[in-house]
Amino acid sequence: MLARYTFLFLLLFPFVLSAQNARLHGIVLHEGIPVPYAHAQIKGTAWGAITTEDGSFIIENLAKGQYEINISALGYQPFSRQVDISEGLMELGNIELQEDILGLQEVVITGAMKETFVKESPVKIDVITHQYLMRNSAPTNLTESIKMINGVQETVACGVCFTNSFSINGLPGAYTAVLIDGTPLYGNLSAVYGLNGIPTTFIERIEVIKGPNSTLYGSEAVAGVINVITKDPGRQPKFGFSTMASTHGESFGTLSFAPKVGKWNTYWGLDWGYSNSFDDSNGDGFSDRIHLDRYTLFSKWSMDRPEHRRFNVFAKWYNEDRRNGVEAFVKNRAYRNIRGSDTYYGESIYTQRAELFGTYDLATKTRMWIDFAFNTHDQNSYYGAALYKAEQQIGFSNFIWNPKAGKHDLLLGLTNRLQRYDDNTVATPGRADVQYIPGVFVQDEWTVDSKLTLLLGSRLDQYKNNGPIFSPRLNLKYKSGDWTTWRFNAGTGFRLVNLFTEDHAFVTGQREVVIEEELEPERSYNLSLNYNHIFTMGESQGVLDIDAFFTHFMNKIIPNYATPGKIIYANTDGYAQTRGVNVSIQQQFRFPLSYTIGASFLTSIQHDQVENGQYATQPIPFAPKWTGLTVLNYRFKKLGLTMAYTANWTGSMALPEVFDLDAMGKPLETPRPTSSPVFSIHNLQLTKNLPKAKLEIFGGVQNLFDYRQVYSPLVGFNDPQTQPGFSPFFDTAYAFSPIHGRELYLGLRWSR
């Protein structure tokens, strides 16, 4: 019997082989230029391939029959075609992909912690791809990239060290959760200087949610979430190099390679930045731009596993030597020997940071996975003669189960967060602050019908000093038409205050810090409504997007500067509110022109007790009444040249009340303006693509019209009674716009 079956198998085996000997070949292009690392997949099967650097792919061992082939690549509209496959090699020829300027086909994960298309997500998500960033500007890190999103601004807290953060809908940076691949890696300390250590080299895309997302990402995601999605190692060129230099004496560069190591796809990179040119155009005796040496070493490993299960590990080391001050402090790197000097004022910040995080999918029928992370951040800094040393370690894990039942897509998770913070100030008297915060969350995405989707969620976190904190969430998505979608969002926030993060003046040593009582957490609730409409105009397509939002804070901790020489912190029974509207329109024409125009209108107030027990309502400092964004992009096909124009407008904002000094070193009777003028920053970039050489050459102008802040960001720098920077009236917080002027830059990107 065995011999009979063996004979039958040997007889039929050649026919089985011939039935699965068909092959499919094609070349994926965009405007005649190869698109590498695109996915070519036979729908409903495991057959697929990834395009090589020349854009070609081949899928082998196909059975004869009719199939649908789908081709997708980041930044391009998906392509599909019906094919009738017979024996031998079938040629599809050249396949042209169209650029997805509007981002409607981008796959996102931030809104509900699982993959979905932007247009299908019940949560409104703004997406910026790496390709979009490179085409329109020349950002070197995350903080420079975020300016391309309407309603999100970069804010500067110090006119000497130029520490910066993100502001979403007018709220300070401490209210925004910054994630890497969905993992919260940045604590209060690292949010001050660590965000500059996220280079654009490893950014695949940036996903931004405006409004609270406490259910999934912790109760501190009050203003919103910025989630940086890193590149897939299996889709990177084997070798890459980029460099850029500017007329301000800055230089930046990246070296990367992506070898295959057994079952692991790996991606390695070194990113560096340098700036060491003293310039004092405003005559205050301090440099108008930061001096720094910055290095970032990173590596991402992704294992090939059955059924596309994930096992990703990412590691990063970051080192920055940041300094600024008077010329004698920074010239010829003199600061190395005089850090902490009480004669030559300077601010010197040494930062070292290490991160390790990843994701592992369990081999279960119902999707389950584990997110894990650990990071350590060390800061050794001097602000004038004041020493500030701090360190923070954070360990984090997420265990997530994603069952589905009919129209319900559930997400259940267990979260553990252990963080340790220690510094040399009164914030941690005598010992480090250690907090273990366990949490549990549940979310239900309920597809009621083809028009209505509900996203219901709740989270419970246990805080050491505050007990259990409950954070509910409600999102509603309603499609009133094929091209029109409404989204409603409601949620709450809870945040512990960190004084160094909240107020940079806390560690400068120029004012005595007074903490009148144990500071209670801030609490908030938020409502927002989004209208999104996709329209066609002739052969062009566009998107109109409108957001209305409202946030109310209880016990908003605001520093009190009314007493000379002191900063007083205390709880309050007042409140703060932000409310406004974001409007943006994007349009992509059939000819190679696209544009984005956006505007945000904002009201930010704080209602608190003033003298004699009376209450007063005042605007929140540094929250502009309105902002605007313009991005214009045109491609000259025959020349292989892309031109990009970007502009950011900033309306008037409230400024702190500060007084310049007279010739005797006494404050003048009249303060500086307590509101800023309207200003705009314009940029222009040209990019030349040389596809045969795998080379891009780019150059441009930032701050095209040479706008500068009229006043120095510093106050009390000219006190004749003291050395510059050491006056009791010295303050670094009057920074509301750029103080360095026009800048030209030139760079190249090469891959092989």
C-alpha positions, 0 to 999 in steps of 0.5 A, spaced: 500 500 500 505 504 501 509 503 495 502 504 491 501 511 494 509 513 493 508 511 486 502 516 485 505 521 489 512 521 484 507 521 478 503 527 480 509 531 483 511 534 477 504 537 475 503 540 482 510 543 481 508 546 474 501 548 477 505 553 482 511 555 478 508 562 475 511 568 477 509 575 477 514 581 476 513 589 476 517 595 477 514 600 482 515 608 480 513 615 482 514 620 476 519 615 473 523 614 479 523 607 483 520 606 489 524 602 494 521 598 500 514 598 497 509 592 499 507 588 493 501 583 496 497 578 493 490 579 496 488 574 501 494 570 501 501 569 504 504 571 497 508 577 497 514 581 496 518 588 497 521 592 492 528 593 491 532 599 490 530 599 483 523 599 485 522 592 482 519 585 485 518 578 483 513 574 487 514 566 485 511 559 486 504 562 484 498 557 482 494 559 476 488 563 477 485 570 478 488 574 483 488 581 486 495 584 487 495 590 492 501 595 492 502 600 498 508 604 500 509 610 505 507 616 503 503 614 496 496 612 495 495 604 495 494 601 488 490 595 486 489 591 480 486 584 478 491 579 474 490 573 471 496 568 472 498 563 468 504 559 467 511 562 467 513 569 468 507 574 468 510 582 467 506 587 470 511 592 467 511 599 470 506 601 476 506 608 477 504 610 484 501 617 486 503 621 492 498 621 498 499 628 500 493 628 504 495 622 508 488 619 508 491 612 506 496 613 512 496 607 517 496 610 524 496 607 531 495 612 536 488 613 537 486 607 539 493 603 540 491 599 534 492 600 526 487 603 522 487 608 516 487 615 518 480 616 515 477 610 519 480 612 526 474 614 531 479 619 533 482 625 529 489 624 528 494 629 524 500 625 521 506 628 518 511 623 514 518 623 514 517 624 506 513 630 507 518 633 512 524 632 508 520 635 502 518 641 505 523 643 510 530 641 513 528 639 520 534 635 524 530 633 530 523 632 533 522 639 536 523 642 529 519 638 525 512 639 529 511 646 527 508 643 520 502 641 524 496 646 525 495 648 532 502 645 535 507 650 536 514 650 539 515 654 545 522 657 548 522 658 556 529 661 556 533 666 552 540 663 554 539 656 554 533 656 549 530 650 552 524 648 548 517 644 548 511 643 545 504 647 546 498 644 543 492 648 543 495 653 547 497 649 553 504 648 555 509 643 553 508 639 560 501 637 558 503 633 552 505 626 552 511 624 548 511 617 546 516 613 541 512 607 538 506 608 543 511 608 549 511 613 554 519 614 555 519 622 557 518 624 564 518 631 567 526 632 567 527 629 560 521 633 557 526 639 558 532 638 554 531 630 552 526 632 546 532 635 542 535 628 542 530 625 537 533 625 530 528 625 524 533 620 521 529 614 525 522 618 524 517 614 519 512 619 521 509 623 527 502 622 529 499 628 533 492 627 537 489 634 540 485 633 546 486 628 552 488 621 551 488 619 558 485 612 558 490 609 553 497 613 555 496 615 562 492 621 565 498 626 564 496 626 556 492 632 558 493 637 552 494 631 547 499 626 544 505 626 540 507 619 538 513 618 534 513 612 529 520 609 528 522 606 521 521 599 519 528 596 519 526 591 513 525 597 509 531 601 510 537 602 505 543 598 506 547 604 507 545 612 508 548 618 509 546 625 510 549 632 512 547 639 512 551 646 514 548 653 515 551 660 515 550 660 522 556 655 523 551 649 524 552 642 522 548 636 522 549 629 519 547 622 520 550 615 518 546 609 518 546 602 515 541 596 515 544 589 515 540 583 516 543 578 522 539 572 521 532 572 522 533 580 525 532 586 520 536 591 523 537 599 523 543 602 526 545 610 526 549 615 528 546 622 528 550 628 530 549 636 531 554 642 532 554 649 533 559 653 536 559 660 533 558 666 538 553 672 535 550 678 539 546 682 534 541 685 539 547 687 543 545 684 550 552 681 551 549 674 550 549 669 544 543 669 540 543 662 539 545 656 542 552 652 542 552 645 542 555 638 541 550 633 540 550 625 539 545 620 538 547 613 537 541 608 535 539 601 533 532 598 532 532 590 531 525 587 528 525 579 528 521 575 522 516 571 525 510 567 523 503 571 521 507 577 521 507 577 529 512 583 532 518 582 536 521 589 536 527 592 540 530 599 540 536 602 543 538 609 543 544 613 547 544 621 547 549 625 549 548 633 549 553 638 551 549 645 551 551 652 553 550 659 552 552 666 555 557 671 555 562 671 550 568 670 555 564 664 557 563 660 551 569 663 546 574 657 545 570 653 550 572 656 556 566 654 559 569 647 561 574 650 566 569 656 569 562 652 569 559 655 575 563 662 575 560 668 579 564 672 574 562 670 567 555 668 567 553 662 562 549 656 562 552 649 561 548 643 561 551 636 560 545 631 558 546 623 558 540 619 556 539 612 555 533 608 552 531 601 551 524 599 549 520 594 545 514 590 543 513 583 543 506 579 540 504 573 544 503 567 539 496 566 541 489 566 537 487 572 540 491 578 539 496 579 545 502 583 546 507 586 551 510 593 551 516 594 555 521 600 556 526 603 561 530 609 560 535 613 564 536 621 564 542 624 567 543 632 567 549 636 570 548 643 569 550 650 572 545 656 571 550 662 572 553 660 579 547 655 581 548 648 580 542 643 578 544 636 578 538 631 577 537 624 574 530 620 573 529 613 571 523 610 568 521 603 567 514 601 564 510 595 561 504 594 558 500 587 557 494 588 552 489 583 550 485 585 543 479 580 543 473 582 538 466 580 539 461 582 533 461 589 532 465 590 538 473 591 538 476 591 545 482 593 548 484 591 555 491 592 558 495 592 565 500 598 566 506 598 570 510 604 571 516 605 576 519 612 576 525 615 580 527 622 581 532 626 585 535 632 584 539 637 589 533 642 590 528 642 595 523 638 590 526 632 593 529 634 600 533 628 603 531 623 598 529 621 591 522 621 590 520 614 588 513 612 585 510 606 583 504 607 578 500 601 577 494 601 572 488 598 568 484 600 562 479 598 558 476 600 551 471 598 547 470 600 539 463 599 537 462 599 530 454 601 531 453 601 523 456 603 517 455 611 519 456 611 527 462 608 531 463 609 539 469 609 542 468 608 550 474 607 555 476 608 562 482 607 566 484 607 573 491 608 576 494 608 583 498 614 585 502 613 592 500 620 595 493 621 591 490 614 591 486 611 585 485 616 579 479 614 574 480 617 567 474 616 563 474 617 555 468 618 550 469 618 542 464 618 537 465 618 530 459 619 525 459 619 517 454 624 515 456 622 508 461 619 504 466 624 504 464 628 511 465 625 518 464 628 525 468 626 531 466 628 538 471 627 544 471 628 551 476 626 557 479 628 563 486 629 565 490 629 572 497 631 572 503 631 578 506 638 578 514 638 577 517 645 578 523 645 574 519 643 568 513 648 570 518 654 571 525 654 568 526 660 573 526 655 579 533 653 578 536 659 576 538 661 583 536 668 582 530 668 586 528 664 592 523 658 592 518 658 597 513 652 597 507 654 601 504 648 602 504 641 599 502 642 592 496 638 590 495 635 583 492 639 577 485 636 574 482 637 568 476 636 563 476 637 555 471 637 550 472 637 542 468 637 536 471 635 529 468 636 522 472 633 516 470 633 509 473 631 503 472 635 497 473 634 489 474 640 485 475 638 478 481 633 478 484 635 484 482 633 491 482 636 498 480 636 505 477 641 510 478 640 517 475 644 523 476 643 530 473 646 536 476 645 543 475 647 550 479 645 556 478 647 564 483 646 569 482 645 577 488 647 581 492 650 576 499 651 579 501 658 577 508 661 580 507 668 583 512 673 582 509 679 586 514 678 591 521 681 589 526 676 589 521 670 590 518 665 587 512 663 591 508 656 589 501 654 592 495 651 591 489 655 588 481 655 588 481 658 582 481 655 575 484 656 568 481 655 561 483 654 554 478 654 548 478 655 541 478 653 534 483 650 529 481 650 521 485 647 516 485 646 508 489 641 504 489 640 497 492 636 492 492 638 484 493 633 478 499 637 476 504 637 481 502 642 486 499 642 493 498 646 499 496 647 506 493 653 509 491 653 517 489 657 522 488 657 530 484 662 534 485 661 542 483 664 548 487 662 554 485 665 561 487 664 568 482 666 574 485 666 581 486 670 587 489 676 587 490 682 593 485 682 599 482 676 597 479 678 590 479 674 584 481 676 577 481 673 570 488 674 566 491 671 560 495 665 560 502 668 558 505 665 552 499 663 549 498 666 542 491 669 540 492 666 534 497 662 529 497 661 522 500 655 517 502 655 510 505 650 506 506 650 498 509 645 494 511 644 487 515 639 483 518 641 476 518 634 473 523 635 468 528 638 472 527 633 478 526 639 482 521 640 488 520 647 491 517 648 498 515 654 501 512 654 509 510 660 513 508 660 520 504 666 523 504 668 530 498 673 533 499 677 540 500 673 546 501 675 553 508 676 556 510 677 563 511 684 566 518 685 566 522 692 567 528 694 564 534 698 568 536 705 568 543 707 568 544 706 576 541 699 575 534 701 578 528 698 575 524 703 570 517 705 572 514 703 566 515 695 564 516 692 557 510 691 553 506 686 556 503 683 549 507 681 543 507 684 536 504 679 531 510 676 527 511 671 521 517 666 519 518 664 512 522 659 509 524 656 502 527 650 500 529 647 493 530 639 493 534 636 487 533 629 486 538 625 482 535 618 482 540 614 478 545 616 483 541 615 489 542 622 491 538 628 494 541 635 494 537 640 498 538 648 500 534 653 502 533 659 507 530 660 514 527 666 516 527 669 509 525 676 511 530 676 517 525 677 523 528 678 530 525 680 536 525 687 538 527 686 545 532 682 548 529 676 551 533 677 557 532 683 563 537 686 567 543 684 563 546 691 563 546 692 571 552 696 572 552 694 580 554 687 578 557 683 572 552 681 566 547 676 568 548 676 576 543 682 577 538 680 582 533 683 576 536 678 571 531 674 568 531 670 562 523 669 560 522 674 555 523 670 549 517 670 545 520 669 538 526 668 534 532 672 536 537 670 530 536 672 523 536 669 516 539 663 515 542 659 509 543 652 509 545 646 504 545 639 505 545 632 501 542 625 502 545 619 499 543 612 500 545 605 497 
